[in-house]
């Protein structure tokens, strides 16, 4: 360490430079109290007050990857999962398909699937879902693979979750929790987020747990006094009460959003605009079909539940009739009843439509199972009376024998490919034929001063012929009763 000047030497220097009365002031002056020749080597680089208070970047701490090879070799730490299924009914192929779908769900949620096992049982074990012996074997698989999560292909009770976790010593979730997690990731609109939050709270309410002090009693609810009169709620009871209050608030908010959507729906009904709803299994290509038919530009991705928020677009039939096309949330086997209840207001688009385009993935190993799962949800929302067209999508990648089987079994069906455009023209013609037509056919000579009636005939009805004469527009069209009454004064006497 370098030696520094002694205090006595500094005092002598000040006494020599300044008179006696100015020594105190000189000591307060920065340029006199500190000099580079004397103190610079001892104190190093100095900062004034503003520099000392400012944020200072420390060189060499950044971990930003600049080399491309570093980016390629650094891997994101994802959850490593093992899948477990219980095969109770159906064939072994059905059980394998169900577990393959669970693997696709796990990958969509952002996990890496390490292994999958299936157990043949008459029914799931009431304690650990797969039985104590198989749970111990599962523990060995978890240790061998280094997994940190186990996903069960079914909805587990709170007791099953706890006891299975006690055996395998890692986090255990079920199919319902996995689907809820995917919905939470993909919900974008305010209504979608509220519906997912409500479904999550409904799922979590009976599964709340308490550890240690969480189960101890809080102070009771006595009126005043030094000590409260009796034991109050436990922490877990308080949490449940708060969740119920949040659920009630969420239901009110969703009901308000439903009112706004109902107003838009009534406006379409008032204008006599037919509506078509696209329903189907998740990843069957519903959004791709919507984009192909209307150019809506909705997100298309090879993932389950890529789009959750309903999209309504205006479309036109080859004959010029206007209608609306609504893309709804995708369905899946064993769709959690919490989600069906929470998304009921969104699924009402299906029940209120004039026609359902039921999209099924023709390249899937078991398309009939997809059709059955979707129709079960359609029954739950009360849309069984709406006409249905089965649209077998991905015909370019499907097995021709599977297509022939589906077209033979489903009487009102059509094979299309939203990616290549195959069968789209035939589908548009089929939609035009199936949409409800106006009930009254009328012929009228509409004066040019009442051109709004002609415009209404084009938007609300179906124009059969139109001719411009000297007296006005000679119009022949099929229209609804309300518009027919407005056109009646201009009908020819012979047609009256």
C-alpha positions as CSV (number, residue, x, y, z in Angstrom):
1,X,0.0,0.0,0.0
2,X,1.4,3.5,-0.8
3,X,2.1,5.8,2.0
4,X,0.0,9.1,2.4
5,X,0.8,12.5,3.8
6,X,0.3,12.9,7.5
7,X,-2.4,15.2,8.9
8,X,0.2,17.5,10.4
9,X,1.8,18.0,7.0
10,X,-1.6,18.9,5.5
11,X,-2.2,21.5,8.3
12,X,1.1,23.1,7.7
13,X,0.4,23.4,4.0
14,X,-3.0,25.1,4.7
15,X,-1.4,27.5,7.2
16,X,1.2,28.5,4.7
17,X,-1.3,29.1,1.9
18,X,-4.2,30.9,3.7
19,X,-4.3,33.4,6.5
20,X,-5.5,32.3,9.9
21,X,-9.1,33.4,9.5
22,X,-9.6,31.6,6.2
23,X,-8.4,28.2,7.2
24,X,-11.9,26.9,8.2
25,X,-13.3,28.1,4.9
26,X,-10.5,26.6,3.0
27,X,-11.1,23.3,4.6
28,X,-14.7,23.4,3.2
29,X,-13.7,24.0,-0.3
30,X,-13.4,20.9,-2.4
31,X,-10.7,22.1,-4.6
32,X,-8.5,22.9,-1.6
33,X,-9.5,20.1,0.8
34,X,-8.7,17.6,-1.9
35,X,-5.8,17.8,-4.4
36,X,-4.8,15.3,-7.0
37,X,-1.1,15.5,-6.2
38,X,-1.7,14.5,-2.5
39,X,-5.0,12.4,-2.4
40,X,-5.5,11.2,-6.0
41,X,-3.2,8.2,-5.7
42,X,-4.7,7.3,-2.3
43,X,-8.4,7.7,-3.1
44,X,-8.6,6.6,-6.7
45,X,-11.2,7.9,-9.2
46,X,-13.9,10.0,-7.5
47,X,-17.6,10.7,-8.4
48,X,-19.6,13.8,-7.7
49,X,-23.0,13.4,-5.9
50,X,-25.2,12.9,-9.1
51,X,-22.8,10.2,-10.4
52,X,-22.8,8.4,-7.1
53,X,-26.7,8.3,-7.0
54,X,-27.0,7.2,-10.7
55,X,-27.4,3.5,-11.8
56,X,-24.0,2.2,-12.9
57,X,-23.7,-0.6,-15.3
58,X,-21.3,-3.3,-14.2
59,X,-19.3,-4.7,-17.1
60,X,-19.2,-8.4,-17.7
61,X,-22.4,-9.5,-16.0
62,X,-24.6,-9.8,-19.2
63,X,-25.6,-13.3,-20.2
64,X,-27.0,-12.3,-23.6
65,X,-26.1,-14.9,-26.2
66,X,-24.1,-13.4,-29.1
67,X,-22.9,-16.5,-30.8
68,X,-25.4,-18.5,-32.9
69,X,-23.9,-21.8,-31.7
70,X,-24.5,-20.7,-28.1
71,X,-28.2,-20.1,-28.9
72,X,-28.5,-23.5,-30.5
73,X,-26.9,-25.5,-27.7
74,X,-28.6,-23.7,-24.8
75,X,-31.9,-25.5,-24.1
76,X,-34.9,-24.1,-22.3
77,X,-35.7,-25.9,-19.0
78,X,-39.2,-27.4,-19.6
79,X,-41.2,-29.5,-17.2
80,X,-40.3,-33.2,-17.7
81,X,-43.4,-35.3,-17.4
82,X,-44.5,-39.0,-17.2
83,X,-48.0,-39.9,-18.4
84,X,-50.2,-42.4,-16.7
85,X,-53.5,-43.9,-18.0
86,X,-56.0,-46.4,-16.7
87,X,-57.6,-48.6,-19.4
88,X,-61.1,-49.5,-18.3
89,X,-63.2,-49.8,-21.5
90,X,-62.7,-50.1,-25.2
91,X,-59.7,-51.6,-27.1
92,X,-56.0,-51.3,-26.5
93,X,-55.8,-49.0,-29.5
94,X,-58.4,-46.7,-27.9
95,X,-56.3,-46.5,-24.7
96,X,-53.2,-45.7,-26.8
97,X,-55.0,-43.0,-28.7
98,X,-56.2,-41.4,-25.5
99,X,-52.7,-41.4,-24.0
100,X,-51.3,-40.0,-27.3
101,X,-53.8,-37.1,-27.1
102,X,-52.7,-36.5,-23.5
103,X,-49.1,-36.3,-24.8
104,X,-50.2,-33.7,-27.4
105,X,-51.9,-31.7,-24.6
106,X,-48.8,-31.9,-22.5
107,X,-46.6,-30.6,-25.3
108,X,-49.0,-27.8,-26.0
109,X,-48.8,-26.8,-22.4
110,X,-45.0,-26.6,-22.7
111,X,-43.8,-29.9,-21.3
112,X,-41.4,-32.6,-22.4
113,X,-43.0,-36.1,-22.4
114,X,-40.4,-38.7,-21.2
115,X,-42.6,-41.8,-20.8
116,X,-46.1,-43.1,-20.7
117,X,-47.7,-46.1,-19.1
118,X,-51.2,-47.6,-19.1
119,X,-52.7,-50.0,-16.5
120,X,-55.6,-52.3,-17.3
121,X,-58.2,-52.1,-14.5
122,X,-62.0,-52.4,-14.1
123,X,-62.0,-49.0,-12.5
124,X,-59.5,-46.5,-11.2
125,X,-58.2,-47.2,-7.6
126,X,-60.0,-45.1,-5.1
127,X,-56.8,-44.3,-3.2
128,X,-54.0,-43.8,-5.6
129,X,-55.7,-44.1,-9.1
130,X,-53.5,-47.0,-10.2
131,X,-53.1,-49.0,-6.9
132,X,-50.3,-48.9,-4.4
133,X,-48.1,-51.5,-6.2
134,X,-48.3,-49.7,-9.5
135,X,-47.7,-46.4,-7.8
136,X,-44.4,-47.7,-6.4
137,X,-43.4,-48.9,-9.9
138,X,-44.3,-45.4,-11.2
139,X,-42.0,-44.0,-8.5
140,X,-39.1,-46.0,-10.0
141,X,-40.0,-44.7,-13.5
142,X,-39.9,-41.2,-12.2
143,X,-36.5,-41.7,-10.6
144,X,-35.1,-43.4,-13.7
145,X,-36.3,-40.7,-16.2
146,X,-35.6,-37.7,-13.9
147,X,-39.2,-36.5,-14.3
148,X,-40.6,-33.7,-12.1
149,X,-44.3,-34.1,-12.9
150,X,-46.8,-37.0,-13.4
151,X,-49.9,-36.4,-15.5
152,X,-52.9,-38.8,-15.1
153,X,-55.3,-39.3,-18.0
154,X,-58.5,-38.7,-16.0
155,X,-59.9,-36.4,-13.3
156,X,-58.5,-37.3,-9.9
157,X,-60.2,-36.7,-6.6
158,X,-58.4,-34.5,-4.0
159,X,-57.5,-37.7,-2.0
160,X,-56.1,-39.5,-5.0
161,X,-53.9,-36.5,-5.8
162,X,-52.5,-36.3,-2.3
163,X,-51.9,-40.0,-1.9
164,X,-50.3,-40.5,-5.3
165,X,-48.0,-37.5,-4.6
166,X,-47.0,-39.1,-1.3
167,X,-45.8,-42.2,-3.2
168,X,-44.1,-40.7,-6.3
169,X,-42.7,-37.7,-4.4
170,X,-43.2,-35.3,-7.4
171,X,-46.1,-33.1,-8.5
172,X,-49.1,-34.9,-9.8
173,X,-51.8,-33.3,-11.9
174,X,-54.7,-34.7,-13.9
175,X,-56.1,-34.2,-17.4
176,X,-58.5,-31.4,-16.2
177,X,-55.8,-29.3,-14.7
178,X,-53.7,-29.7,-17.8
179,X,-56.5,-28.5,-20.1
180,X,-57.2,-25.6,-17.7
181,X,-53.5,-24.6,-17.9
182,X,-53.6,-24.6,-21.7
183,X,-56.8,-22.5,-21.7
184,X,-55.1,-20.0,-19.3
185,X,-52.1,-19.7,-21.7
186,X,-54.2,-19.2,-24.8
187,X,-57.1,-17.0,-23.6
188,X,-56.6,-13.5,-25.1
189,X,-59.9,-11.6,-24.8
190,X,-61.3,-10.3,-21.5
191,X,-64.2,-12.7,-21.7
192,X,-62.0,-15.7,-22.4
193,X,-59.7,-14.9,-19.5
194,X,-62.7,-14.5,-17.2
195,X,-64.2,-17.8,-18.3
196,X,-60.9,-19.6,-17.7
197,X,-60.4,-18.0,-14.3
198,X,-63.9,-19.2,-13.3
199,X,-63.3,-22.7,-14.4
200,X,-59.9,-22.8,-12.6
201,X,-61.6,-21.6,-9.3
202,X,-64.3,-24.2,-9.7
203,X,-61.7,-26.9,-10.1
204,X,-59.5,-25.7,-7.2
205,X,-62.2,-25.1,-4.6
206,X,-62.5,-28.7,-3.4
207,X,-58.7,-29.3,-3.8
208,X,-57.4,-26.6,-1.5
209,X,-54.9,-28.0,1.0
210,X,-53.4,-26.7,4.2
211,X,-50.1,-27.4,5.8
212,X,-49.0,-26.7,9.4
213,X,-50.3,-23.4,10.6
214,X,-52.6,-23.1,7.7
215,X,-55.0,-25.5,9.5
216,X,-54.8,-23.7,12.9
217,X,-57.8,-21.7,14.1
218,X,-57.9,-17.9,13.7
219,X,-59.3,-15.7,16.5
220,X,-63.0,-16.1,16.7
221,X,-65.8,-13.6,15.9
222,X,-66.8,-12.3,19.3
223,X,-68.1,-8.7,19.5
224,X,-65.4,-6.6,21.1
225,X,-63.7,-7.6,24.3
226,X,-60.1,-8.3,25.1
227,X,-60.1,-11.8,23.6
228,X,-62.6,-13.1,21.0
229,X,-65.2,-15.6,22.3
230,X,-64.5,-18.7,20.4
231,X,-62.5,-20.4,17.6
232,X,-62.9,-18.8,14.2
233,X,-62.3,-20.0,10.7
234,X,-59.2,-22.0,9.7
235,X,-57.0,-20.5,7.0
236,X,-58.3,-23.0,4.4
237,X,-61.9,-22.1,5.3
238,X,-61.0,-18.4,4.7
239,X,-59.5,-19.2,1.4
240,X,-62.6,-21.2,0.3
241,X,-64.8,-18.3,1.3
242,X,-62.7,-15.8,-0.7
243,X,-62.7,-18.1,-3.7
244,X,-66.5,-18.3,-3.6
245,X,-66.8,-14.5,-3.4
246,X,-64.4,-14.2,-6.5
247,X,-66.5,-16.8,-8.3
248,X,-69.7,-14.9,-7.7
249,X,-68.0,-11.7,-9.0
250,X,-66.7,-13.5,-12.0
251,X,-70.1,-14.9,-12.9
252,X,-71.6,-11.4,-12.7
253,X,-68.9,-10.1,-15.1
254,X,-69.4,-12.9,-17.5
255,X,-73.2,-12.3,-17.4
256,X,-72.6,-8.7,-18.3
257,X,-70.4,-9.7,-21.2
258,X,-73.0,-12.2,-22.3
259,X,-75.5,-9.3,-22.5
260,X,-73.3,-7.4,-24.9
261,X,-73.0,-10.4,-27.2
262,X,-76.7,-11.0,-27.0
263,X,-77.4,-7.5,-28.2
264,X,-75.2,-8.1,-31.3
265,X,-77.0,-11.4,-31.9
266,X,-80.4,-9.7,-31.7
267,X,-79.2,-7.1,-34.2
268,X,-78.3,-9.9,-36.6
269,X,-81.7,-11.5,-36.0
270,X,-83.4,-8.2,-36.6
271,X,-81.6,-7.8,-40.0
272,X,-82.6,-11.4,-40.8
273,X,-78.9,-12.4,-41.3
274,X,-78.5,-16.2,-41.1
275,X,-75.7,-17.6,-38.9
276,X,-73.4,-20.6,-39.4
277,X,-71.3,-21.9,-36.5
278,X,-68.1,-23.9,-37.0
279,X,-67.8,-26.6,-34.2
280,X,-65.5,-29.5,-33.9
281,X,-62.6,-31.2,-32.2
282,X,-59.6,-29.2,-31.3
283,X,-56.9,-29.1,-34.0
284,X,-59.4,-30.3,-36.6
285,X,-58.8,-27.2,-38.7
286,X,-61.8,-25.0,-37.7
287,X,-59.8,-21.7,-37.9
288,X,-58.2,-22.7,-41.2
289,X,-61.6,-23.4,-42.6
290,X,-62.8,-20.0,-41.4
291,X,-59.9,-18.3,-43.0
292,X,-60.4,-20.1,-46.3
293,X,-64.2,-19.2,-46.4
294,X,-63.9,-15.6,-45.2
295,X,-60.2,-14.5,-45.2
296,X,-60.6,-13.8,-41.5
297,X,-56.9,-14.0,-40.7
298,X,-57.4,-16.0,-37.5
299,X,-54.4,-17.6,-35.8
300,X,-53.7,-21.1,-37.3
301,X,-51.3,-23.4,-35.5
302,X,-50.7,-27.1,-35.3
303,X,-51.5,-27.2,-31.6
304,X,-54.4,-28.1,-29.4
305,X,-56.7,-25.2,-28.4
306,X,-54.6,-22.7,-30.4
307,X,-57.6,-20.3,-30.5
308,X,-60.2,-20.0,-27.7
309,X,-62.0,-16.7,-28.3
310,X,-65.0,-17.0,-30.6
311,X,-64.6,-15.1,-34.0
312,X,-67.6,-14.0,-36.0
313,X,-67.1,-13.0,-39.7
314,X,-69.4,-11.9,-42.5
315,X,-69.6,-14.2,-45.5
316,X,-71.5,-14.4,-48.7
317,X,-73.0,-17.4,-50.6
318,X,-72.4,-18.0,-54.3
319,X,-75.9,-16.7,-54.9
320,X,-75.2,-13.4,-53.1
321,X,-76.9,-14.1,-49.7
322,X,-75.2,-12.7,-46.7
323,X,-74.6,-14.8,-43.5
324,X,-72.3,-14.8,-40.5
325,X,-69.7,-17.5,-39.8
326,X,-68.7,-18.1,-36.2
327,X,-65.6,-20.0,-35.1
328,X,-66.1,-21.6,-31.6
329,X,-63.8,-23.1,-29.0
330,X,-62.5,-26.6,-29.8
331,X,-63.7,-29.7,-28.0
332,X,-61.9,-32.7,-26.7
333,X,-62.6,-36.1,-25.1
334,X,-63.6,-35.9,-21.5
335,X,-63.8,-32.1,-21.7
336,X,-63.9,-30.9,-18.0
337,X,-67.4,-30.0,-17.0
338,X,-66.0,-26.9,-15.3
339,X,-65.0,-25.7,-18.8
340,X,-68.4,-26.6,-20.3
341,X,-70.1,-24.6,-17.6
342,X,-67.7,-21.6,-17.8
343,X,-67.8,-21.5,-21.7
344,X,-71.5,-22.1,-21.9
345,X,-72.2,-18.4,-22.9
346,X,-69.6,-18.7,-25.7
347,X,-71.0,-22.0,-26.9
348,X,-74.4,-20.5,-27.2
349,X,-73.3,-19.3,-30.6
350,X,-73.7,-22.9,-31.7
351,X,-77.2,-23.2,-30.2
352,X,-78.4,-20.0,-31.7
353,X,-77.1,-20.7,-35.2
354,X,-79.1,-21.7,-38.2
355,X,-76.5,-24.3,-39.4
356,X,-73.6,-26.1,-37.8
357,X,-70.4,-27.0,-39.7
358,X,-69.1,-29.9,-37.7
359,X,-65.4,-30.1,-38.6
360,X,-63.6,-33.5,-38.1
361,X,-60.0,-34.3,-38.8
362,X,-60.0,-36.9,-41.5
363,X,-56.3,-37.8,-40.9
364,X,-56.9,-38.6,-37.2
365,X,-56.6,-42.3,-36.2
366,X,-60.1,-42.3,-34.7
367,X,-62.4,-39.6,-36.3
368,X,-65.6,-41.3,-35.2
369,X,-64.5,-40.8,-31.6
370,X,-64.0,-37.1,-32.3
371,X,-67.5,-36.9,-33.8
372,X,-69.0,-38.5,-30.7
373,X,-67.2,-36.3,-28.3
374,X,-68.2,-33.1,-30.0
375,X,-71.9,-34.2,-30.3
376,X,-71.9,-34.9,-26.6
377,X,-71.0,-31.3,-25.9
378,X,-73.5,-30.0,-28.4
379,X,-76.2,-31.9,-26.5
380,X,-75.0,-30.3,-23.3
381,X,-75.5,-26.8,-24.7
382,X,-78.9,-27.7,-26.1
383,X,-78.1,-27.4,-29.8
384,X,-79.4,-30.8,-31.0
385,X,-82.2,-29.3,-33.1
386,X,-79.8,-27.3,-35.4
387,X,-79.1,-28.8,-38.9
388,X,-75.6,-30.2,-39.2
389,X,-73.1,-30.6,-42.0
390,X,-70.1,-32.9,-41.3
391,X,-67.0,-31.3,-42.9
392,X,-64.2,-33.9,-43.1
393,X,-61.1,-31.7,-43.2
394,X,-57.5,-32.5,-44.1
395,X,-58.7,-34.7,-47.0
396,X,-55.3,-34.3,-48.7
397,X,-53.6,-36.1,-45.8
398,X,-56.3,-38.6,-44.9
399,X,-56.5,-42.3,-45.8
400,X,-58.9,-42.7,-48.8
401,X,-60.5,-45.7,-47.1
402,X,-61.3,-43.6,-44.0
403,X,-62.8,-40.9,-46.1
404,X,-65.0,-43.3,-47.9
405,X,-66.1,-44.8,-44.6
406,X,-67.0,-41.5,-43.1
407,X,-68.8,-40.3,-46.2
408,X,-70.9,-43.5,-46.2
409,X,-71.8,-43.3,-42.5
410,X,-72.4,-39.6,-42.3
411,X,-75.2,-38.8,-44.8
412,X,-74.8,-35.0,-44.8
413,X,-71.0,-34.8,-45.2
414,X,-68.3,-33.5,-47.5
415,X,-64.6,-34.0,-47.7
416,X,-62.5,-30.8,-48.0
417,X,-59.0,-29.5,-47.4
418,X,-58.7,-26.0,-45.9
419,X,-55.0,-26.0,-46.8
420,X,-55.3,-26.7,-50.5
421,X,-58.8,-25.5,-51.2
422,X,-60.2,-28.9,-52.2
423,X,-64.0,-29.1,-51.9
424,X,-64.4,-25.5,-50.7
425,X,-66.6,-24.6,-53.7
426,X,-68.9,-27.6,-53.1
427,X,-69.1,-26.6,-49.4
428,X,-70.1,-23.1,-50.2
429,X,-72.9,-24.4,-52.5
430,X,-74.0,-26.8,-49.7
431,X,-74.2,-23.9,-47.2
432,X,-76.3,-21.9,-49.7
433,X,-78.7,-24.8,-50.1
434,X,-79.0,-25.5,-46.3
435,X,-79.4,-22.0,-45.0
436,X,-83.0,-21.1,-44.3
437,X,-84.7,-19.2,-47.1
438,X,-87.1,-16.3,-46.8
439,X,-90.7,-17.4,-46.7
440,X,-92.4,-14.9,-49.1
441,X,-91.8,-14.6,-52.8
442,X,-92.9,-11.2,-54.1
443,X,-92.6,-9.1,-57.3
444,X,-92.6,-5.4,-57.1
445,X,-91.9,-2.3,-59.2
446,X,-89.9,-0.1,-56.7
447,X,-89.5,3.6,-57.6
448,X,-86.0,4.9,-57.8
449,X,-86.8,7.2,-54.9
450,X,-87.2,4.1,-52.6
451,X,-83.8,2.4,-53.4
452,X,-83.5,1.4,-49.7
453,X,-86.1,-1.3,-50.3
454,X,-84.0,-2.8,-53.1
455,X,-80.9,-2.7,-50.9
456,X,-82.8,-4.5,-48.1
457,X,-83.9,-7.1,-50.5
458,X,-80.3,-7.8,-51.4
459,X,-79.1,-7.9,-47.8
460,X,-82.1,-9.5,-46.0
461,X,-83.6,-11.7,-48.8
462,X,-82.8,-13.5,-51.9
463,X,-83.1,-11.6,-55.2
464,X,-84.3,-13.9,-58.0
465,X,-84.3,-11.2,-60.8
466,X,-83.8,-7.5,-61.1
467,X,-84.6,-5.2,-64.0
468,X,-84.3,-1.4,-64.3
469,X,-87.2,0.2,-66.2
470,X,-88.3,3.7,-66.8
471,X,-90.7,3.7,-63.8
472,X,-88.3,2.0,-61.4
473,X,-86.6,-1.3,-60.4
474,X,-88.7,-4.4,-61.3
475,X,-87.7,-6.7,-58.5
476,X,-88.5,-10.4,-58.0
477,X,-87.2,-11.8,-54.7
478,X,-87.8,-14.1,-51.7
479,X,-88.0,-11.9,-48.6
480,X,-89.3,-12.1,-45.0
481,X,-92.8,-11.1,-44.0
482,X,-91.7,-7.7,-42.6
483,X,-90.0,-6.6,-45.9
484,X,-92.8,-8.2,-47.9
485,X,-95.2,-5.9,-46.2
486,X,-93.1,-2.8,-47.1
487,X,-92.8,-4.0,-50.7
488,X,-96.5,-4.8,-51.1
489,X,-97.7,-1.2,-52.1
490,X,-95.4,-1.5,-55.2
491,X,-96.6,-4.9,-56.3
492,X,-98.3,-5.1,-59.7
493,X,-102.1,-5.3,-59.5
494,X,-102.1,-8.6,-61.3
495,X,-99.7,-10.1,-58.7
496,X,-101.7,-8.8,-55.8
